[in-house]
Amino acid sequence: MSAGVVLLNFGEPSTPDRAPVTDYLTRIFLANASLEGASTEEEARTRARELAERRVDGLLEEYAEIGGSPLNKQADGQATRLQATLDDRGFEATTYVGMQFTEPFIEDAVGTAINDGVDHLVGLPIYPLCGPSTTVAALEEMRTAIEEREWDGRVDELTGWHRHPAYNRLRADNIDRFVREAGVDLHDPETALVFSAHGTPQHYLDEGSRYQRYVEEYCRSQAALLGLDGYELGYQNHENRDIPWTEPDIETLVESVEADRIVVEPVSFMHEQSETLSELDDELREEAEADGLGFHRVPVPHAEDRFPTLLADLLEPFLAGIDPGYYNLRQCQCRDDPQAMCLNAPMESSVKSATIEAERSD
């Protein structure tokens, strides 16, 4: 059986040009139209365009400063390295990249894979922490694209994977390596480790999203691996709509830090993008330094040699026909689909995993 592995990403414009950036923003606001309860599709589209026009100048300035987003290029590199790893393991699998908001879109990746004649599709979001507008929405989009093509091959989905031991070690080692090279001691009482997570509207949390819980448990684990008793956690919120977001906001948090310097770790990303290169490296740095704080930002380890091995390990049970429960994967609670598996679900979900595997073998 030949498999297509669709690596799902957010996507960002690679160049600071008005038309593609406006279209990109419009797609984002439209995808989250439920936050404002638009009564019709036309109303939602009009409002999305209005919000995009309001935001575009600021984002164009950010992209101009960073030379366009490197996200898509880095995602392509991850797909290439994963392909080589899967080839080395002898799997008949091809990697594809699908973006939520820029080309190549998720529906394009699905169409290409199906046209290539794959028998099996696996969706793997490259979002370390499972969220409603990222991981869940990307997989729903992939499933919709499959259904629209009336393709009847096998489909598997991977959702949350931040609890993978290799991922936790990879990120902790990356922080440790960075501070050593920067000559910073995380155990110095005048140094504060600040985890910066991408924010999410409170509306999603009220609906049952576990995203904030995942962020908090992940940060605790990272601090433990680094031997730290204390750390700070703030959220990068995009307050384009007049709705409550996750707290505390990262800028407000940094203003209250009692230290001489901060080390900022962007926990929600596996690519460098505008949220890291502009929001953190430029905007947050400026605010921190204005408050007299030394500022150090840990780079995202998007090209780390261990990452494709980690992804291949996650994919292995699906590509080899092994019961996902054997690899501690269980039916996802965030994505209501029996084929969606993750490392985050409670142990009792392993019974469902065994049932699903039995049904597959019938």
N, C-alpha and C positions, 0 to 999 in steps of 0.2 A: 504494500500500500504506500503510495507516494503522498507525502504530507506537505502542506503549505503552512508555515509559521508566520503569522501576521503580527509584527511588532507594532503596537499601537502607541501613538504619541500625540501630544497636543498640537505641535506644529507652530512655527512662527515665520513671519516674512523674512527672507534672507537679505532684502534690500530696503532702505528707507524711502520707499516710493508711496505716494499718497493713495493711489487707487487700490493696490493690493493690501495695504495696511487698513484702509477703511473697510474693505470687504472682509478682511480677517476679523476685525472688531464686530462687524455686523453679525457674522456667523456666531461669535461667542455670545453676544447679547440675545440673539434669537434662540440659541440653544438653552438659555436660562430664562426665557420669557415667563415661565411659570412663577418666578419670584415676584412678578407684578400683577399676575392674574389677568392677562389680556383676554378679552372675551372672544376675539376672532383672530384668525391667522393674519389677516391684513393689518389689524391693529398691532399685533405683535411685531410684524415686519417693520411697520412704520416707526414704532418705538425703538426697535433695535437699531435702525438706521440713525435715528435721532441721537441715541446714546453714542453710537460710533462716531458721528460727526463731532460730538462734544469732546470725545476723548482723543481723536486722531492726532491733533497737533502735538499734544504732550508725548504721545507714543512715538511719533515721527522724530521728535527731538531725541528721545532715548535711543532709537535705532541709529540715528545719525551719529550719536556719540560713540556707540559701540561698533559701528560699521556694519550694521545688519545683524540679525540673530544667527549664531552658529548652530542652533539646535538641530536643524534638518541635516546638516552635514555630519554632525556628531552621531545622529540617529542612523544615518547610512553606514557610518563606520562600525557602529555596534552590530548592525545586521550582517555586515561583511565578516566580522570576526566570529559572530555566532555561527554563520554558515560554515566557516572553516572548521569550527569545533564539532559541529554536527557531522560534517564529512569525515572527520577523523574518527568519530565513533561509529561510522558505518551506517548512519541513518539516511534513508531516501527522503530527504526533506529539503525544502527551499524556503529561504527567508524573504519576507516582503515587508515593506514599511508602509504603514497607513496613518495619516494624520487626521485629527479631528477638524482642524480649522485652516489648514493650508494644503496645497498639493504636495505629494500625492495623497488624495483623500482616502479614507478607509474603504469607501465603496469602490474606488479604483484599484486598491490593493486586492480586495476580494475578487473583483472581476478579472484581474490579471492572473491570479492564482487559479481560478476556475478555468479560464481559457488555456492555462498551461496544462490542464488535465489532472490536477491533484484529486485524490480520493478522500482526503482528510484535511480539515482546517483546524488549526489551533490558534486562538487569540491570546496574545501575551502583552498586556499593557506595561509599558516601561515607566510606570508610576510606582515608586517604592511603597507609598502609603495609600491604601484604597479609599478613594473619595467618590462622592456621587456624580460630580460633574466631570470627572477624569476617568478613573478606572471603569466605573459602572456605565457611564454614558458611552464610552468608547466601545465597550463590548456590546451594548445594546445596538449601537450603530452598525457594528460588524454583523450582528445577527439579522438586522433589518436588510442589509445589503444581500445577505445570503438568501433570505426568504423572497426578496424581490426577483432574484434570478431563478427561483424555484429549483435550486440545487439540492439534491438529496444525499449528499455525502455525509460522512461523520464530522461532527463539530465538537470541539472541546474548548473550554475557556479556563484561563488561569486568572485569578483576581489578586487577592492580597498575598504578598510574599516577603513583607518586611521582617518577618520572624525567622527567615532562613539564617542559620548560624554563620554561614560564609558571608552573607551580606552584612551582618552586624560586625563581624571581624574586619571585613574590607573597609567599612566606613570608619571604624575606630582606629584602624592602622593608618588610614589616610589623615585623620586629625592629628594623631601622634606624630607622624612624619612631618606634617606641615609645621607644627609648633616647634619641633626640634630644629628644623631648618631655619625658622624665623627667630630662634633664640628666645622663645617664650616658654615659661614654666606654668602649666595649667594648675599646679598645686600652690603657686604663689597666691596668698590671700588678696593681692592687688590685681589679680587676673580673673576675669569672669568669662566662663564659657557660655555663650548665648546661642541656643538653638533657634533658628528662624524657619518657621513652617509656613507654607502657603496657606492663607486664610480661606475660610469657606463661609457662606451666609449661614446665620443661625437657623434659618428656615430648614435647611437640610438636616441639621442636627436634631431639631425638634421633630422632624419626620422619622428619625430613627437611625440616621447615619452614624457609624462608629468612628468616623474619621478622627475626631479630636481624641478619642480614647486611644486609637492607634498611635497618634503623634506622641501622646504623653507616655505610653508604655515604651515606645521606641527610644525616646530621649532618656528615660530612666535606664534602659539597658546600655545605651552608649556611655552614659556617665559611669555606670558600674564597670564596664570594660576598661574605661580610662582611669579607674580608681578614684573617682571624684564623688564627694558627698553632696556638693552643691552645684547648681547650674541655673540658668535662666531660660525661659521659653516664651517667645513672642510670635505673633502671626503677621504675615505680610497680607494685609487686607486691601482690596480694591473697592473703595467706597464710591463706585459710580452710581449706584442706586441708593436711595434713602432707606436702607434696611440694616438691621444689626448684623454684625459679623463676629467672628471668633475674637476672643480677648485673652490676654492683653495684646494690643496692637504693638508691633515691634518698635516703632518710633517712641511710643510712650514708655515702653519697657526700658529702652536704652537710656532715656532721660533719668530714670530712677536708679540705675546701676551704681553701686558704691564700689568703685574699683579705679585703678589707674588705666586699665586697658581691657578691651574685650576681644574675644576670639569668636567669630560668628561662623556657625556651621549651618548651611542651607539644607535642611533634612528632607525636603519634599521633592528634590530634583535629582535626576541622573543625567542631566545635560546642563551646560551653561546656557543661559538665555537672558532675556531682558530682566527677569526678576532677580537674577544674581549679578549680572554685569552692570546693570543700571540702578535698580532699586537698592541693592546692597552696596556695591562697590562705589557708586557715586553718591546717591541720596543719603543712605544711612551713614556712610563714612563721613560725609559733610556734617551731619547732625551730631555724630559722636565726637568728632574732633572739635566742633564748636563748644561741646560740653567739657572739653579737656581730656577726652579719652583717647588712648592709643587704639587704633583700629586694625584688626587682622581678620581677613575672611578666608576660610578654608575653601580651596578649589573643589569643584565637583569631580569625582574620579571617573569620568565617563569613559575613559580609555584604559582603565585599570585592567591588567592582564587577567585577573581572576574573574572579571565580570562575565565574559562569555561562557566560562566554565560553569558559573553559578546559574546562568540562564539555561544552559544545556541540561544541568541537573534537574531544574524545575520541569523541563519539557520531557525528560527521559521516560517517565512512566507512560505518558501519552503516546510517545513515538514507538516505544518498545512493547506496548500492550500489557503493561504491568498494572495491577490494582493501584490506583492513586493513593489509597489508604496506607499502602505499604511504605510510601514515601511521606507519610503524615499529612497528605493532602485530604481535605474534607469538603463537603458541600458548603459552598459560600452562603453566608447569611445576608450579605449586602446585595447580592445579585440573585434574584429569584429565578434560577434556572437550574435544573438538575444536573446539567453538564458543566456548571461553573464550580470550580474547585479552588481552594485556597489553603493557606497555612494558618489562618486566623480563627477559624470556626472552633467551637468547643469540641472536646473529645467525643461527646455523644453523637456528633454528626458523622463519626466514622462508620456507624451502623448504616447510615444512608449511603455512604461511599461504597460499602460492600454490596449493598443492594443494587446500586447503579451498575457496578462492575458485573454483577451476575446477569443483569438485564442485557448488558452489552454482549455478553458471551452467548446469549440464547439465539 
